[in-house]
């Protein structure tokens, strides 16, 4: 009677082990084994982190094992179990590996394919084709599209984190509970006494230090010391939390009537403004997307205010980006233009208003929309259209880990009505919804392609902007990621015809366009892909957005936003409509009060923290792929990432303001915070 050695690995995460009954059935090309209970006498099977082996007998030789059915049945009470993988050693000594990496909940079974990836057209037997289709049918019932807000990218149909499929929930809800994390942050930052002091203004800038935690050698302390300087203001457009707004200005907007006489004192080369524009030394940051957005009102007595400023920037002879003109609204007749030659407090208040607008743009568009929501959209489409045996599923699944969970938790606690976001932010109370809806109207697929996004803004030249580290590191990461994707894709798609004949990948692409972005014409997402190079770019967009881009705009939040005057989450006085009125008192009355400042500080602290079980770019402990060529591609990718990490460390050694947000050793694989 043939005997097969079955080895099963249980996960290492919390509560991964089980006391329930585990059964296995082997399905081969020549037959099927009986359902076998896996149990060793006087032994505690399937404990957390365990690797257990069993003998499974069959009445006859089963041939090649093509499927493994694993079932869990209740022993006393349902006890969820996380299975990492199953391996089979046949009587002839051959090994086959069946990746699982799934939770079995209640009385559940999973049917596993061996670890080799297959395109749908390469599956030859009806048995595996039926299994493939059955898996997708079940997935589509589980992963349903839902419109959380009109005009948003579509999200998962689940109101609460606990309603999600178990496989995509966090291992421990405690780690992603925003309320618990904020409470912990507030306690760590020692701002408990200020939490409910709404409407109580700070006395002066030094007063903000009462809630500012100084951490030695961090950027946050440098920001506190230098935030008033024009250099620091301009530098943040390149390497701060929101390095995606600045663009080259070749012609001034019609609604921004800056003349040569107004800024001539700021132009160091002896050229006119028109000549500086022609030379490529003028840049602009225009927050017109904020125009008309409703400001928050967190309590009946306090109005809050938003502005949609335009800021003109100049690359001086030291290659520093310096502000030279600021208009705090889109209508010139109603908004004076402020200059560095104005009164000190007038100019400072104008810059504070720009920083506040930048904060709103960053949180709602750059961070929420263009990393979190977009990645979730790709993730849902992946689960709905790509079975676990598909090579693109295996490639993408590490990069969407926990993304649906963190977004669901955010909709549940953070950005929902009366959520945490409403407590401190000027775009809370519904303004954030308006802003995302408005930003969606200009989101295109090409704007998610890093090189295109950089080039479109006219900031692609290293000679012209030598200190734009976000761009430089982003280029390296984009190319390394694209090279890795290309290596994997080329193994399975040996021709463009292979891609065109893959009905599953075409359904994935179409689902993203037709449902994910709701077929908005302006988005220009492809509905199908015919060339391998287009698929490589498409998958690079997904991985880059979920990893490098999210890291670039998320993990610097405490560094750049913890000093409240540098990134006010709200403003409590309207933007000035004439000059000569600003003083310290007006600025303090405009900046967030003590309560909102404390909520803001807790937020940027909590959102900047890495998860305890973080997996960084290039780390793939769950071996969805078993083929040696793919593992070789992963090794090559890790070597490229290590070289990028080393080059960034060398560059940062002598810098007072190191840029490390796109260092691969600090980039998580996925959007998980």
VENRA-V190893 format. One record per run of one state. SS is the DSSP state (H for helix, E for strand, L for the rest). FROM is the first residue (numbers start at 1). TO is the last residue. Records with the same first field share a line. If there is no record, write none. Layout:
SS->FROM-TO / FROM-TO
This chain:
L->1-2 / 11-20 / 29-31 / 33-35 / 38-50 / 58-64 / 74-80 / 90-94 / 105-107 / 114-119 / 123-125 / 143-144 / 147-154 / 157-160 / 164-165 / 169-172 / 177-177 / 189-191 / 195-204 / 212-218 / 227-229 / 240-246 / 249-259 / 267-272 / 280-281 / 287-287 / 291-298 / 300-301 / 303-304 / 306-309 / 316-320 / 328-331 / 335-336 / 339-343 / 386-390 / 400-402 / 415-419 / 424-430 / 441-445 / 449-449 / 457-468 / 493-495 / 501-502 / 517-520 / 524-531 / 555-556 / 562-563 / 567-570 / 572-583 / 591-593 / 608-615 / 617-627 / 653-663 / 667-667 / 669-673
E->3-10 / 21-28 / 32-32 / 36-37 / 51-57 / 65-73 / 81-89 / 95-104 / 108-113 / 145-146 / 155-156 / 247-248 / 282-286 / 299-299 / 302-302 / 305-305 / 310-315 / 321-327 / 337-338 / 571-571 / 616-616 / 668-668
H->120-122 / 126-142 / 161-163 / 166-168 / 173-176 / 178-188 / 192-194 / 205-211 / 219-226 / 230-239 / 260-266 / 273-279 / 288-290 / 332-334 / 344-385 / 391-399 / 403-414 / 420-423 / 431-440 / 446-448 / 450-456 / 469-492 / 496-500 / 503-516 / 521-523 / 532-554 / 557-561 / 564-566 / 584-590 / 594-607 / 628-652 / 664-666
